[in-house]
């Protein structure tokens, strides 16, 4: 038995925006790999130990790269869920917010890679929060509208 799923006009933008997160995570993974190699941190160690960080700026930069990547992975379930729910009524807004989130996470990561964790939120690195608020607001509105409509 087959079913038909009808998606709103503009949903293709959502697919592209969601795909941007794959490139973001792949890029962060490559940075973590490079920083791990430079710092000499062996697998399966997740982070450089405090003594390693005190002895090497490369170990600190590895920890910063690893933390930026981990934080992105921690946020992805919220981004995916809110993007898909919001896209049911507002596909272009959802796509724009998701793509903006990816872009600002690149800025966030670049700031973190400076070796000074405080830099992660400078130069627009914290603007990803704006995308999260847009996605939360539109997904809550969408879910509420669908529930009130009995869908």
NUSE-864107 format. One record per residue (C-alpha): x, y, z; chain; residue in one letter. Coordinates in Angstrom, 3 decimals. Example, Ala and Ser with C-alpha at 12.3 -4.5 7.8 and 13.67 -1.06 7.14 Angstrom:
NUSE-864107
- c1,c2,c3,cadena,residuo
- 12.300,-4.500,7.800,A,a;
- 13.670,-1.060,7.140,A,s;
end
This chain:
NUSE-864107
- c1,c2,c3,cadena,residuo
- 0.000,0.000,0.000,A,x;
- 1.340,3.409,-0.890,A,x;
- 0.549,6.811,0.515,A,x;
- 0.880,10.300,-0.839,A,x;
- 2.430,13.035,1.237,A,x;
- 1.651,16.551,0.125,A,x;
- 4.178,19.157,1.150,A,x;
- 3.647,22.906,0.923,A,x;
- 4.988,24.967,-1.969,A,x;
- 8.554,26.013,-1.150,A,x;
- 9.413,22.870,0.790,A,x;
- 12.387,22.285,-1.530,A,x;
- 14.089,25.226,0.191,A,x;
- 13.758,23.351,3.460,A,x;
- 15.553,20.359,1.966,A,x;
- 18.416,22.614,0.903,A,x;
- 18.599,24.306,4.289,A,x;
- 18.642,20.977,6.113,A,x;
- 21.391,19.822,3.795,A,x;
- 23.452,22.855,4.834,A,x;
- 23.683,21.343,8.306,A,x;
- 25.349,18.244,6.829,A,x;
- 28.069,20.423,5.296,A,x;
- 28.413,22.300,8.586,A,x;
- 28.923,19.119,10.607,A,x;
- 31.253,17.613,7.997,A,x;
- 33.343,20.778,8.017,A,x;
- 33.500,20.798,11.801,A,x;
- 34.497,17.112,11.792,A,x;
- 37.354,17.877,9.419,A,x;
- 38.527,20.718,11.658,A,x;
- 38.393,18.485,14.736,A,x;
- 40.395,15.812,12.902,A,x;
- 43.040,18.335,11.854,A,x;
- 43.259,19.881,15.320,A,x;
- 43.469,16.428,16.929,A,x;
- 46.372,15.502,14.671,A,x;
- 48.168,18.831,15.277,A,x;
- 47.736,18.514,19.055,A,x;
- 48.744,14.840,19.087,A,x;
- 45.615,13.746,20.958,A,x;
- 45.093,10.025,20.379,A,x;
- 41.748,8.306,19.897,A,x;
- 39.500,7.558,21.769,A,x;
- 40.335,10.513,24.034,A,x;
- 37.517,13.051,23.561,A,x;
- 39.343,16.102,24.918,A,x;
- 42.881,17.091,25.853,A,x;
- 43.502,16.834,29.593,A,x;
- 44.106,20.012,31.588,A,x;
- 47.861,19.357,31.773,A,x;
- 47.983,18.934,27.986,A,x;
- 46.109,22.209,27.542,A,x;
- 48.459,24.036,29.910,A,x;
- 51.453,22.706,27.964,A,x;
- 50.178,23.308,24.417,A,x;
- 48.070,25.926,22.676,A,x;
- 47.337,23.247,20.055,A,x;
- 45.679,21.108,22.740,A,x;
- 43.521,24.093,23.750,A,x;
- 42.534,24.706,20.124,A,x;
- 41.668,21.020,19.763,A,x;
- 39.390,21.259,22.803,A,x;
- 37.758,24.374,21.359,A,x;
- 37.184,22.684,17.983,A,x;
- 35.812,19.571,19.683,A,x;
- 33.503,21.629,21.890,A,x;
- 32.150,23.693,18.969,A,x;
- 31.422,20.475,17.085,A,x;
- 29.841,18.797,20.116,A,x;
- 27.673,21.831,20.830,A,x;
- 26.446,21.822,17.240,A,x;
- 25.550,18.136,17.510,A,x;
- 23.683,18.841,20.761,A,x;
- 21.592,21.503,19.004,A,x;
- 20.751,19.578,15.822,A,x;
- 17.691,17.688,17.181,A,x;
- 16.044,21.004,18.082,A,x;
- 16.950,22.524,14.713,A,x;
- 15.716,19.528,12.712,A,x;
- 12.456,19.220,14.669,A,x;
- 11.551,22.896,14.665,A,x;
- 12.546,23.348,11.011,A,x;
- 10.375,20.466,9.847,A,x;
- 7.369,21.444,11.974,A,x;
- 7.594,25.130,11.040,A,x;
- 7.974,24.201,7.363,A,x;
- 4.492,22.699,7.303,A,x;
- 3.067,26.255,7.308,A,x;
- 6.075,28.493,6.713,A,x;
- 8.538,26.629,4.476,A,x;
- 10.507,29.657,3.293,A,x;
- 10.812,31.129,6.777,A,x;
- 11.857,27.746,8.167,A,x;
- 14.403,27.268,5.385,A,x;
- 15.840,30.752,5.838,A,x;
- 16.112,30.331,9.615,A,x;
- 17.749,26.905,9.305,A,x;
- 20.244,28.133,6.698,A,x;
- 20.950,31.217,8.816,A,x;
- 21.570,28.938,11.810,A,x;
- 24.124,26.969,9.777,A,x;
- 25.870,30.133,8.627,A,x;
- 26.064,31.576,12.125,A,x;
- 27.367,28.260,13.471,A,x;
- 30.284,28.607,11.043,A,x;
- 30.989,32.038,12.560,A,x;
- 30.607,30.544,16.052,A,x;
- 33.065,27.758,15.196,A,x;
- 35.621,30.144,13.702,A,x;
- 35.473,32.254,16.860,A,x;
- 35.941,29.194,19.050,A,x;
- 38.934,28.087,16.958,A,x;
- 40.800,31.240,17.985,A,x;
- 41.708,29.385,21.176,A,x;
- 39.729,31.868,23.260,A,x;
- 36.298,30.357,23.978,A,x;
- 34.836,33.827,24.626,A,x;
- 35.387,34.630,20.928,A,x;
- 32.757,32.088,19.880,A,x;
- 29.981,34.625,20.416,A,x;
- 31.774,37.597,18.865,A,x;
- 31.343,38.930,15.311,A,x;
- 27.879,37.415,14.934,A,x;
- 28.651,34.010,16.422,A,x;
- 25.733,34.222,18.840,A,x;
- 23.208,35.180,16.149,A,x;
- 22.287,31.489,15.819,A,x;
- 20.026,32.140,18.819,A,x;
- 17.891,34.399,16.629,A,x;
- 17.353,31.514,14.202,A,x;
- 16.406,29.235,17.095,A,x;
- 13.831,31.764,18.338,A,x;
- 12.301,32.108,14.869,A,x;
- 12.118,28.329,14.489,A,x;
- 10.643,27.855,17.961,A,x;
- 8.028,30.549,17.425,A,x;
- 6.923,29.355,14.010,A,x;
- 6.916,25.688,15.006,A,x;
- 4.853,26.374,18.130,A,x;
- 2.396,28.399,16.052,A,x;
- 2.257,25.648,13.413,A,x;
- 1.730,22.847,15.929,A,x;
- -0.957,24.846,17.717,A,x;
- -2.748,25.676,14.456,A,x;
- -2.720,22.059,13.353,A,x;
- -4.012,20.853,16.703,A,x;
- -6.812,23.442,16.744,A,x;
- -7.753,22.434,13.194,A,x;
- -7.939,18.798,14.330,A,x;
- -5.274,17.689,11.900,A,x;
end
